[in-house]
Amino acid sequence: MQSDDLDDVYGAKTPEEARAIYDTWSPSYDTDTLTKGYRLPSLAAGMLASYLGRTHGPVLDAGCGTGLVGETLMLMGYHHITGCDLSPEMLARAQKTGAYADLEQADMGAALPFPDDHFAGFVCVGSFGPGHAPPATLTHLARVTRPSGYGVFNLLEASFKEQGFPEVMERLAADGAWEIAHTSPPFLPFLAGEPDLWSRIYVVRMV
């Protein structure tokens, strides 16, 4: 993966364009990202586990891609994992991990095909850069997560304000939907590349 590849991904103008990029990228996604030290999946799975603890309740891997988060959670002893993603080719890769009880194609910015208060927790990482899922996705994730459940997601330091994430996060807190349980210091999602791509992980607790 070169920086130009990320430029293509972050430059998507529509969900359809983003879907096509990820469909094409799916065969080499794991190799391309892990070669560059991609650590968001393991960090996010560990962060969710540290707050959620052991649970038999279902967990949502939103924007699951090839299944790196779901497989990590499965190896940690979590079951009843549901994944959703915009790209059917990414979902086909995720299916091969054996980590998911269910996989759904979804445009997360428009809606999520799950009932209210369904999940004990969610993880959504690598999904909120430019050209990706919009801030409205957080509202949908809050809707499908049960009271006292936890969510983990990351935002890019360089773009999250311009994208409008703070306003949505503050509105959800003001409306009593969630509270911020933890905000990480800035860190690099890629340990062996992309030295300017700083991010933070956020943990939210549903009220």
Buried (B, 14 or more C-beta within 10 A) or exposed (E): BEEEBBEBBBEBEEBEBBBBBBBEBBEEBBEBBBEBEBBBBEBBBBBBBEBBEEBEBBBBBBBBBBBBBBBBBBEEEBEBBBBBBBBEBBBBBBBEBEBBEEBBEBBBBEEBEBEEEBBBBBBBBBBBBBBBBBBBBBBBBBBBBBEEBBBBBBBBEEBBEEBEBEEBBEEBBEEEBBEEBBEBEEBBBBEEBBEEBBBBBBBBBBE
